[in-house]
């Protein structure tokens, strides 16, 4: 995986989703040691998936998420909004178990930019070179074999909440 595909979800956003789903596995962890491959390893019962946004990897993880659901395992994806794509129409719409949750505002992510600058590390209590909003709109996609409709109202922040991450 190249460094430009390795970004950590804002911990505040992850914690809200985790409080709902109680995740026990992340097949795409930040700073992954690459001793195992999230596309081939067995996933948990409740999976948080913020896949690399490169098309091939993103598609691969969504397909595995569908397979996991058919194997009675839940997966919750944080993805860039891309509702006109084959991925959305062929893999997400037919299999998601609740409506797409579009996130208001852009979620900041933590990682290294193309110049090696530490972006948004302040969100994890470390020295940061740049504070930057996310570059894409995001959506939450749920593949849950139980068919339960989850309450995502805690994700509905005020118009500026996700922006406030970068003000301090």
Residue frames as a rotation matrix with the C-alpha (Angstrom) as fourth column:
UNK 1
0.588 0.809 0.000 0.00
0.809 -0.588 0.000 0.00
0.000 0.000 -1.000 0.00
UNK 2
-0.291 -0.726 0.623 1.44
0.631 -0.635 -0.445 3.37
0.719 0.263 0.643 -0.85
UNK 3
-0.796 -0.144 -0.588 1.66
0.586 -0.427 -0.689 6.09
-0.152 -0.893 0.424 1.78
UNK 4
-0.884 0.467 -0.012 -1.01
-0.450 -0.845 0.290 8.17
0.125 0.262 0.957 0.02
UNK 5
-0.086 0.866 -0.492 -3.59
-0.227 0.464 0.856 5.44
0.970 0.186 0.157 0.67
UNK 6
-0.262 -0.126 -0.957 -2.78
0.776 0.561 -0.287 5.17
0.573 -0.818 -0.049 4.39
UNK 7
-0.571 0.182 0.800 -5.02
-0.354 -0.934 -0.041 7.58
0.740 -0.306 0.598 6.34
UNK 8
-0.826 0.274 -0.492 -6.54
0.561 0.478 -0.676 7.26
0.050 -0.834 -0.549 9.82
UNK 9
0.063 0.941 0.334 -10.16
0.575 -0.307 0.758 8.20
0.816 0.144 -0.560 10.43
UNK 10
-0.338 -0.044 0.940 -10.76
-0.551 -0.801 -0.236 11.12
0.763 -0.597 0.246 12.79
UNK 11
-0.905 -0.082 -0.418 -10.95
0.230 0.732 -0.642 9.33
0.358 -0.677 -0.643 16.19
UNK 12
-0.725 0.688 0.004 -14.03
-0.420 -0.438 -0.795 11.34
-0.545 -0.578 0.607 17.19
UNK 13
-0.015 0.723 -0.691 -15.94
-0.991 0.083 0.108 10.03
0.136 0.686 0.715 14.18
UNK 14
-0.446 -0.231 -0.865 -14.70
-0.246 0.961 -0.129 6.46
0.861 0.156 -0.485 14.65
UNK 15
-1.000 0.027 -0.010 -15.72
0.017 0.239 -0.971 6.52
-0.024 -0.971 -0.240 18.34
UNK 16
-0.342 0.936 -0.086 -19.28
-0.827 -0.343 -0.446 7.51
-0.446 -0.082 0.891 17.41
UNK 17
0.158 0.368 -0.916 -19.56
-0.805 0.586 0.097 4.60
0.572 0.722 0.389 14.97
UNK 18
-0.656 -0.491 -0.573 -17.87
-0.084 0.802 -0.591 2.21
0.750 -0.340 -0.567 17.41
UNK 19
-0.844 0.404 0.352 -20.35
-0.436 -0.136 -0.890 3.15
-0.312 -0.905 0.291 20.15
UNK 20
0.160 0.935 -0.317 -23.12
-0.966 0.083 -0.243 1.95
-0.201 0.346 0.917 17.81
UNK 21
0.634 0.129 -0.762 -21.49
-0.579 0.733 -0.357 -1.17
0.513 0.668 0.540 16.35
UNK 22
0.593 -0.462 0.660 -18.82
-0.555 0.359 0.750 -2.28
-0.583 -0.811 -0.043 18.86
UNK 23
0.665 -0.369 -0.649 -16.24
-0.596 0.261 -0.759 -3.13
0.450 0.892 -0.046 16.21
UNK 24
0.725 -0.471 0.503 -13.93
-0.153 0.602 0.784 -6.07
-0.671 -0.646 0.364 16.76
UNK 25
-0.003 -0.776 0.631 -11.87
0.762 0.407 0.504 -5.80
-0.648 0.482 0.589 13.56
UNK 26
0.623 0.046 -0.781 -10.47
-0.394 -0.843 -0.365 -3.30
-0.675 0.535 -0.507 11.08
UNK 27
0.607 -0.393 0.690 -9.14
0.654 0.741 -0.153 -4.88
-0.451 0.544 0.707 7.87
UNK 28
0.390 -0.449 0.804 -7.54
0.607 -0.531 -0.591 -1.55
0.692 0.719 0.065 6.87
UNK 29
0.702 -0.081 -0.708 -5.73
0.633 -0.384 0.672 -0.28
-0.327 -0.920 -0.218 9.96
UNK 30
0.905 -0.410 0.111 -3.61
-0.342 -0.858 -0.383 2.85
0.253 0.309 -0.917 9.82
UNK 31
0.058 -0.987 0.148 0.17
-0.996 -0.067 -0.055 2.27
0.064 -0.144 -0.987 9.66
UNK 32
0.909 0.377 0.178 -0.52
-0.376 0.926 -0.044 -1.37
-0.182 -0.027 0.983 8.84
UNK 33
0.096 -0.948 0.303 2.60
-0.583 0.193 0.789 -3.56
-0.807 -0.252 -0.534 9.19
UNK 34
0.269 0.125 -0.955 1.65
-0.955 0.163 -0.248 -5.49
0.125 0.979 0.163 6.01
UNK 35
-0.799 -0.498 0.338 2.30
-0.551 0.830 -0.081 -8.86
-0.240 -0.251 -0.938 7.65
UNK 36
-0.489 0.715 0.500 -1.26
0.626 0.687 -0.369 -9.71
-0.607 0.132 -0.783 6.65
UNK 37
-0.972 0.192 0.139 -3.60
0.016 -0.534 0.845 -8.59
0.236 0.823 0.516 3.88
UNK 38
-0.643 0.765 0.029 -7.04
-0.373 -0.280 -0.885 -7.22
-0.669 -0.580 0.465 4.79
UNK 39
-0.010 0.634 -0.773 -8.42
-0.999 0.024 0.033 -8.61
0.039 0.773 0.633 1.54
UNK 40
-0.094 -0.082 -0.992 -7.45
-0.375 0.926 -0.041 -12.20
0.922 0.368 -0.118 2.39
UNK 41
-0.961 -0.277 -0.008 -7.46
-0.083 0.314 -0.946 -12.44
0.265 -0.908 -0.325 6.20
UNK 42
-0.248 0.904 -0.348 -10.60
0.825 0.386 0.413 -13.56
0.508 -0.185 -0.841 8.09
UNK 43
-0.478 0.174 0.861 -12.63
-0.253 -0.966 0.055 -10.56
0.841 -0.192 0.506 9.27
UNK 44
-0.990 0.121 0.074 -14.37
-0.056 0.148 -0.987 -10.18
-0.130 -0.982 -0.139 12.63
UNK 45
-0.381 0.923 0.043 -18.06
0.907 0.383 -0.174 -10.25
-0.177 -0.027 -0.984 13.47
UNK 46
0.796 0.565 -0.218 -18.36
0.526 -0.824 -0.211 -6.42
-0.299 0.053 -0.953 13.42
UNK 47
-0.108 -0.928 0.356 -15.94
0.966 -0.013 0.259 -4.68
-0.236 0.372 0.898 11.06
UNK 48
0.628 0.136 -0.766 -15.04
0.009 -0.986 -0.167 -1.03
-0.778 0.098 -0.621 10.60
UNK 49
0.051 -0.579 0.814 -13.72
0.917 0.350 0.192 -0.48
-0.396 0.736 0.549 7.08
UNK 50
0.720 -0.048 -0.692 -12.17
-0.268 -0.940 -0.213 2.79
-0.640 0.339 -0.689 5.91
UNK 51
0.551 -0.513 0.658 -10.48
0.707 0.706 -0.041 1.31
-0.444 0.488 0.752 2.85
UNK 52
-0.619 -0.729 -0.293 -7.78
0.314 -0.572 0.758 2.92
-0.720 0.377 0.583 0.77
UNK 53
0.277 0.816 -0.507 -9.53
-0.150 -0.484 -0.862 5.22
-0.949 0.315 -0.012 -1.69
UNK 54
-0.696 -0.452 -0.558 -7.64
-0.643 0.045 0.765 4.01
-0.321 0.891 -0.322 -4.75
UNK 55
0.065 0.892 -0.448 -10.29
-0.991 0.109 0.073 2.43
0.114 0.440 0.891 -7.00
UNK 56
-0.095 -0.140 -0.986 -8.93
-0.342 0.935 -0.100 -1.12
0.935 0.327 -0.136 -7.14
UNK 57
-0.902 -0.301 -0.310 -8.47
0.173 0.406 -0.897 -1.46
0.395 -0.863 -0.314 -3.36
UNK 58
-0.666 0.724 0.183 -11.73
-0.674 -0.477 -0.564 0.30
-0.321 -0.499 0.805 -2.48
UNK 59
0.142 0.728 -0.671 -13.65
-0.901 0.376 0.218 -2.01
0.411 0.573 0.709 -4.83
UNK 60
-0.367 -0.377 -0.850 -11.89
-0.078 0.923 -0.376 -5.07
0.927 -0.072 -0.369 -3.43
UNK 61
-1.000 -0.029 0.009 -12.79
-0.010 0.036 -0.999 -4.19
0.028 -0.999 -0.036 0.15
UNK 62
-0.331 0.944 -0.008 -16.44
-0.908 -0.321 -0.270 -3.46
-0.257 -0.082 0.963 -0.68
UNK 63
0.110 0.339 -0.934 -16.74
-0.647 0.738 0.192 -6.82
0.755 0.583 0.300 -2.46
UNK 64
-0.685 -0.397 -0.611 -15.25
0.198 0.706 -0.680 -8.59
0.701 -0.587 -0.405 0.58
UNK 65
-0.869 0.417 0.265 -17.70
-0.449 -0.442 -0.777 -6.65
-0.207 -0.794 0.571 2.80
UNK 66
0.081 0.918 -0.388 -20.59
-0.976 0.152 0.154 -8.11
0.200 0.366 0.909 0.80
UNK 67
-0.054 -0.183 -0.982 -19.11
-0.170 0.970 -0.172 -11.61
0.984 0.157 -0.084 1.07
UNK 68
-0.945 -0.320 -0.071 -18.66
0.033 0.123 -0.992 -11.13
0.326 -0.939 -0.106 4.82
UNK 69
-0.465 0.852 0.240 -22.33
-0.860 -0.370 -0.352 -10.10
-0.211 -0.371 0.904 5.15
UNK 70
0.323 0.579 -0.749 -23.37
-0.747 0.642 0.175 -13.25
0.582 0.503 0.639 3.30
UNK 71
-0.267 -0.489 -0.830 -21.22
0.249 0.797 -0.550 -15.12
0.931 -0.354 -0.091 5.87
UNK 72
0.604 0.701 -0.378 -23.23
0.575 -0.056 0.816 -13.44
0.551 -0.711 -0.437 8.68
UNK 73
-0.230 -0.690 -0.686 -20.64
0.921 -0.382 0.075 -10.78
-0.313 -0.615 0.724 9.57
UNK 74
0.813 0.567 -0.131 -21.41
0.528 -0.813 -0.244 -7.07
-0.245 0.129 -0.961 9.74
UNK 75
-0.394 -0.905 0.158 -19.26
0.909 -0.359 0.214 -4.46
-0.137 0.228 0.964 7.98
UNK 76
0.753 0.526 -0.396 -19.60
0.485 -0.850 -0.208 -0.71
-0.446 -0.035 -0.894 8.19
UNK 77
-0.075 -0.771 0.632 -17.75
0.996 -0.093 0.005 1.29
0.055 0.630 0.775 5.55
UNK 78
0.426 0.054 -0.903 -16.64
0.122 -0.993 -0.001 4.90
-0.897 -0.110 -0.429 5.51
UNK 79
-0.115 -0.374 0.920 -16.31
0.931 0.283 0.231 5.74
-0.347 0.883 0.316 1.83
UNK 80
-0.865 -0.102 -0.491 -15.98
-0.069 -0.946 0.317 8.79
-0.497 0.308 0.811 -0.39
UNK 81
0.204 0.977 -0.064 -19.30
-0.107 -0.043 -0.993 9.78
-0.973 0.209 0.096 -1.94
UNK 82
-0.780 -0.379 -0.498 -19.39
-0.538 0.002 0.843 8.35
-0.318 0.926 -0.205 -5.45
UNK 83
-0.183 0.853 0.488 -22.99
-0.170 0.461 -0.871 7.45
-0.968 -0.242 0.061 -6.23
UNK 84
0.565 0.397 -0.723 -22.65
-0.749 -0.121 -0.652 7.44
-0.346 0.910 0.229 -10.03
UNK 85
-0.403 -0.882 -0.244 -20.09
-0.914 0.371 0.167 4.63
-0.057 0.290 -0.955 -10.12
UNK 86
0.060 0.318 -0.946 -20.45
-0.416 0.870 0.266 0.96
0.907 0.378 0.185 -11.02
UNK 87
-0.825 -0.411 -0.388 -19.20
0.178 0.462 -0.869 0.12
0.536 -0.786 -0.308 -7.51
UNK 88
-0.806 0.562 0.188 -22.12
-0.486 -0.446 -0.752 1.98
-0.338 -0.697 0.632 -5.95
UNK 89
0.013 0.910 -0.415 -24.76
-1.000 0.001 -0.029 0.62
-0.026 0.415 0.909 -8.34
UNK 90
0.185 0.019 -0.983 -23.48
-0.476 0.877 -0.072 -2.96
0.860 0.481 0.171 -8.66
UNK 91
-0.396 -0.477 -0.784 -22.15
0.403 0.677 -0.616 -3.68
0.825 -0.560 -0.076 -5.17
UNK 92
-1.000 -0.014 0.007 -23.40
0.000 -0.454 -0.891 -1.14
0.015 -0.891 0.454 -2.65
UNK 93
-0.457 0.890 0.016 -27.05
-0.884 -0.456 0.104 -0.46
0.100 0.033 0.994 -3.58
UNK 94
0.124 0.599 -0.791 -28.06
-0.456 0.743 0.490 -4.11
0.881 0.300 0.366 -4.04
UNK 95
-0.035 -0.266 -0.963 -26.47
0.519 0.819 -0.245 -5.26
0.854 -0.508 0.110 -0.76
UNK 96
-0.861 -0.280 0.425 -26.51
-0.187 -0.603 -0.775 -2.40
0.474 -0.747 0.467 1.74
UNK 97
-0.464 0.677 -0.571 -28.93
0.777 0.621 0.105 -3.10
0.426 -0.394 -0.814 4.55
UNK 98
0.270 0.615 -0.741 -29.92
0.732 -0.631 -0.257 0.45
-0.625 -0.473 -0.621 5.30
UNK 99
0.913 0.124 0.389 -29.97
0.374 -0.636 -0.675 3.69
0.163 0.762 -0.627 3.33
UNK 100
-0.075 -0.968 0.240 -26.66
0.777 -0.208 -0.594 5.38
0.625 0.142 0.768 2.61
UNK 101
0.685 0.181 -0.705 -25.78
0.643 -0.606 0.469 7.80
-0.343 -0.775 -0.532 5.41
UNK 102
0.277 -0.568 0.775 -24.28
0.582 -0.543 -0.606 10.93
0.764 0.619 0.180 3.87
UNK 103
0.052 -0.377 -0.925 -22.03
0.966 -0.216 0.142 12.81
-0.253 -0.901 0.352 6.29
UNK 104
0.899 0.267 0.348 -22.47
0.340 -0.925 -0.168 16.57
0.277 0.270 -0.922 6.50
UNK 105
0.673 -0.738 0.040 -19.13
-0.687 -0.605 0.403 18.32
-0.273 -0.299 -0.914 6.34
UNK 106
0.533 -0.581 -0.615 -15.81
-0.292 0.556 -0.778 16.76
0.794 0.594 0.126 5.45
UNK 107
0.983 -0.184 -0.014 -14.17
0.097 0.448 0.889 14.46
-0.157 -0.875 0.458 7.94
UNK 108
0.399 -0.912 -0.093 -10.47
-0.907 -0.377 -0.187 15.17
0.136 0.159 -0.978 8.54
UNK 109
0.942 -0.197 -0.271 -8.10
0.193 0.980 -0.043 12.25
0.274 -0.012 0.962 8.16
UNK 110
0.626 -0.764 0.157 -4.68
-0.549 -0.288 0.785 11.72
-0.554 -0.578 -0.600 9.75
UNK 111
0.710 -0.437 0.552 -1.66
0.603 0.782 -0.156 10.77
-0.363 0.444 0.819 7.68
UNK 112
-0.304 -0.878 -0.370 1.22
0.282 -0.454 0.846 11.93
-0.910 0.153 0.385 5.51
UNK 113
0.735 0.532 -0.421 0.64
-0.210 -0.412 -0.887 14.10
-0.645 0.740 -0.191 2.45
UNK 114
0.918 -0.326 0.225 2.59
0.346 0.382 -0.857 13.90
0.193 0.865 0.464 -0.83
UNK 115
0.356 -0.816 0.456 5.38
-0.361 -0.570 -0.738 16.05
0.862 0.098 -0.497 0.63
UNK 116
-0.272 -0.453 -0.849 5.68
0.518 0.675 -0.526 13.96
0.811 -0.583 0.051 3.80
UNK 117
-0.638 0.123 0.760 3.91
-0.548 -0.766 -0.337 16.52
0.541 -0.631 0.556 6.02
UNK 118
-0.849 0.378 -0.369 2.14
0.526 0.660 -0.536 15.15
0.041 -0.649 -0.760 9.07
UNK 119
-0.616 0.707 0.347 -1.50
-0.297 -0.616 0.729 16.09
0.730 0.346 0.589 8.47
UNK 120
0.290 0.888 0.356 -3.94
-0.604 -0.119 0.788 16.39
0.743 -0.443 0.502 11.40
UNK 121
-0.294 -0.471 -0.832 -1.75
0.371 0.746 -0.553 14.52
0.881 -0.471 -0.044 13.88
UNK 122
-0.810 0.046 0.585 -3.07
-0.483 -0.619 -0.619 16.96
0.333 -0.784 0.524 16.51
UNK 123
0.209 0.977 -0.050 -6.23
-0.818 0.202 0.539 14.84
0.537 -0.072 0.841 16.52
UNK 124
0.695 -0.046 -0.718 -4.24
0.282 0.936 0.212 12.01
0.662 -0.349 0.663 18.12
UNK 125
0.967 -0.213 -0.137 -2.22
0.048 -0.377 0.925 14.29
-0.249 -0.901 -0.355 20.42
UNK 126
0.165 -0.957 0.239 0.94
0.848 0.261 0.461 14.46
-0.503 0.127 0.855 18.32
UNK 127
-0.299 -0.384 -0.874 2.85
-0.088 -0.900 0.426 17.26
-0.950 0.204 0.235 16.63
UNK 128
0.433 0.548 0.716 1.31
0.711 0.281 -0.645 18.20
-0.555 0.788 -0.268 13.30
UNK 129
-0.741 -0.670 0.042 2.67
0.524 -0.538 0.660 20.03
-0.419 0.511 0.750 10.26
UNK 130
-0.860 0.506 0.069 -0.71
-0.277 -0.576 0.769 20.81
0.429 0.642 0.635 8.66
UNK 131
-0.548 0.823 0.150 -4.31
0.113 0.251 -0.961 21.03
-0.829 -0.510 -0.231 9.80
UNK 132
-0.857 0.165 -0.488 -6.55
-0.513 -0.204 0.834 20.16
0.038 0.965 0.259 6.89
UNK 133
0.110 0.958 0.263 -10.16
-0.757 0.253 -0.603 19.23
-0.645 -0.133 0.753 6.25
UNK 134
-0.147 -0.049 0.988 -10.89
0.381 0.919 0.102 16.05
-0.913 0.392 -0.117 4.36
UNK 135
-0.796 -0.259 -0.547 -10.77
-0.363 -0.518 0.774 16.42
-0.484 0.815 0.318 0.59
UNK 136
-0.781 0.557 -0.284 -13.85
-0.007 0.447 0.895 14.34
0.625 0.700 -0.345 -0.17
UNK 137
-0.016 0.858 0.513 -17.44
-0.976 -0.124 0.179 14.10
0.217 -0.498 0.840 0.98
UNK 138
-0.924 -0.381 -0.026 -18.10
-0.356 0.884 -0.302 10.88
0.138 -0.270 -0.953 2.86
UNK 139
0.199 0.974 -0.110 -20.85
-0.823 0.227 0.520 8.32
0.532 -0.014 0.847 3.28
UNK 140
-0.599 -0.258 0.759 -21.42
-0.672 0.677 -0.300 5.42
-0.436 -0.690 -0.578 5.66
UNK 141
0.008 0.521 -0.853 -22.49
-0.766 0.551 0.330 2.14
0.642 0.651 0.404 4.09
UNK 142
-0.291 -0.019 0.957 -23.75
-0.839 0.485 -0.245 -0.72
-0.459 -0.874 -0.157 6.24
UNK 143
-0.127 0.220 -0.967 -23.78
-0.542 0.802 0.253 -4.41
0.831 0.556 0.017 5.32
UNK 144
-0.627 -0.012 0.779 -25.51
-0.761 0.223 -0.609 -6.10
-0.166 -0.975 -0.149 8.26
UNK 145
-0.831 0.276 -0.483 -26.87
-0.032 0.843 0.537 -9.65
0.555 0.462 -0.692 7.94
UNK 146
-0.730 0.598 -0.330 -29.37
0.545 0.218 -0.810 -8.98
-0.413 -0.771 -0.485 10.75
UNK 147
-0.285 0.621 0.730 -31.12
0.757 -0.321 0.569 -6.38
0.587 0.715 -0.379 8.57
UNK 148
0.203 0.336 -0.920 -31.31
0.896 -0.443 0.036 -4.06
-0.396 -0.831 -0.391 11.57
UNK 149
0.381 -0.057 0.923 -31.63
0.467 -0.850 -0.245 -0.35
0.798 0.524 -0.297 10.82
UNK 150
-0.195 -0.605 -0.772 -29.12
0.980 -0.086 -0.180 1.46
0.043 -0.792 0.609 13.00
UNK 151
0.871 0.465 -0.159 -29.64
0.484 -0.868 0.113 4.92
-0.085 -0.176 -0.981 14.47
UNK 152
-0.102 -0.948 0.302 -26.93
0.968 -0.164 -0.188 7.16
0.228 0.273 0.935 13.03
UNK 153
0.794 0.479 0.374 -28.29
0.406 -0.876 0.261 10.40
0.453 -0.055 -0.890 14.52
UNK 154
0.693 -0.589 -0.416 -25.09
0.298 -0.291 0.909 10.79
-0.657 -0.754 -0.026 16.59
UNK 155
-0.256 -0.806 0.534 -23.18
0.876 0.040 0.481 11.20
-0.410 0.590 0.696 13.31
UNK 156
0.298 0.467 0.832 -25.29
0.779 -0.624 0.071 14.20
0.552 0.627 -0.550 12.33
UNK 157
-0.342 -0.545 -0.766 -23.10
0.860 -0.509 -0.022 17.00
-0.378 -0.666 0.643 13.57
UNK 158
0.540 0.470 -0.698 -23.79
0.202 -0.878 -0.435 20.70
-0.817 0.094 -0.568 13.22
UNK 159
0.994 -0.038 0.100 -22.76
0.090 -0.216 -0.972 22.37
0.059 0.976 -0.211 9.99
UNK 160
0.501 -0.851 0.158 -19.31
-0.641 -0.487 -0.593 23.23
0.582 0.196 -0.789 11.31
UNK 161
0.834 -0.141 0.533 -18.49
-0.447 0.393 0.804 20.46
-0.323 -0.908 0.265 13.79
UNK 162
0.714 -0.610 0.342 -16.08
0.657 0.754 -0.026 18.48
-0.242 0.243 0.939 11.66
UNK 163
0.489 -0.537 0.688 -14.39
0.284 -0.647 -0.707 21.74
0.825 0.541 -0.164 10.68
UNK 164
0.815 -0.112 0.569 -13.72
-0.521 -0.572 0.634 22.64
0.255 -0.812 -0.525 14.30
UNK 165
0.846 -0.533 0.022 -11.15
0.489 0.792 0.365 19.85
-0.212 -0.298 0.931 14.41
UNK 166
0.155 -0.841 0.519 -8.73
0.928 -0.057 -0.369 22.06
0.340 0.538 0.771 12.59
UNK 167
0.630 0.169 0.758 -9.20
0.077 -0.985 0.156 25.30
0.773 -0.040 -0.633 14.52
UNK 168
0.945 -0.242 0.218 -7.16
-0.266 -0.187 0.945 24.43
-0.187 -0.952 -0.241 17.59
